[in-house]
Structure formats: C-alpha cells, structure tokens
Amino acid sequence: MRLDKHCCELMATNLAAGETAILYVPKFREYGIRVLDGGSSFIVIEHCPWCGKMLPSRIRDAWFRQIESLGFEMGDEAIPTEFLSDAWWKARPQP
C-alpha cells in the first residue's frame, strides 16, 4: 500500500467527508474509531472497515523516540514543524 494514499476509495471518501466515526492521525499514521464522549479519545483499528485490508503499522512510538532524541518532549512549543504532521515520516525511507 502506498503510504501517501488510503487503502481504498471508501476510506478516502469517508475520511475526507469527516462525517463518520473513523479518523486518521497523519503524524502517527494511526486509524481509529472515535469514542463519542466529547473528548479526543479513539480506539485504534488495524483493518479497514470497508475493504478489510490491513492498515499501515502505526508509528506513535517512533515519533516519541525521534523527538526525544532531538531533546524535545510532547507539548514543547519548539518541536520542529515537520513533526506536527506526516512530513517527518514521509521524508524518511519507508520499508
């Protein structure tokens, strides 16, 4: 699966519309189902709910390791801009 695209047209369409409980967090490459409690919680999913394909592996732990290796902590205002989006992982070689 190309990592700059979603797994299927239905996933892409539903994420773009923003009207489903499915969400995508680009900087962590995570897909999930929103917990409708008024907060920002979600449950991570590993397969597309429309086509059933395995979704890309999430990289939340790698993000934290990377910013910590640069001397930052979550919430630091000085975290480089590339780490606030998917730019940080798209700029690196993908396995």
N, C-alpha and C positions, 0 to 999 in steps of 0.2 A: 504494500500500500504506500502510495506517495504520502509523505508527511505534511505536505502543504495543502492537501485536499482531505475531505472527509471520506469515509468508506463507501458511501452510496449517495445517490441523489436525494433520497428521502431524509437522510441525516442532514445533509447540507441545507435543504429547504426548510426543515423544521428548526434548525439552529438559527438560520437567517431570520425566520419569522418571529422567533422569540416567544411563541405562544404555547409551547409545550413545557413540561417539567424537566426536559432534558437540557443539560448545559454542557459547555465546553470551556475549559480554563486553559487558554493558549500557553501561558508561561510554564505551566506544569504538565501540559499535554494530557489533561485529565478530562474524561467524560463522566457525567453523573446524572442522577435524578435528584432534583431539588426536594428538600424537606420543607413542606409548606407550613412552617411555624413562624414566619415573619422574619427569620434570620437569614444568614447566608449559607447554612449547612446544606450538604448534599451527600448522597451515597454514591460512591464510585462504582461505575459499571465497566465490565471488561468486554462485553459483546454489544454490537449494535442492536437496538430493539426492533429495527425494521428489516435488516438483511441478515442478521445473525453473525456477521463477520467479527472476528477478534479485533478489538481496537488496539491501537499502538500502546506500548507499555508507557506507564506514567513515569515522569521524571522529577517528581517533587523532591525526593531525597537528593538527587544530583544537583538540583537548584540550590538547596541549602548548603551542600558541601562546597559548591562553587562560590557562593557569596561569602561563606565563612573563610574560605581560602584567600579571599581578597580582603579580609579584615572587616567585613560587614556583618550585621545581624538583621534579622527580619524587623522591618519597621524603620530602619535607618533611612533618613531622607537623602543621604548621599549615595545610595545604591545606584550604580550606573543604569541609565535609561534602558539599555538593551535587556536588562534583567527584569524589567517590568512588563515584558511582552514575550512572544515566542522567538524574538530575534536572537536571544542568547544560544538557543539550541539549534536553530536553523543555520546559524553561521558556522557550526562545527560539523565535522564529518559524521555522517549517520551510518550505523552498522547495517 
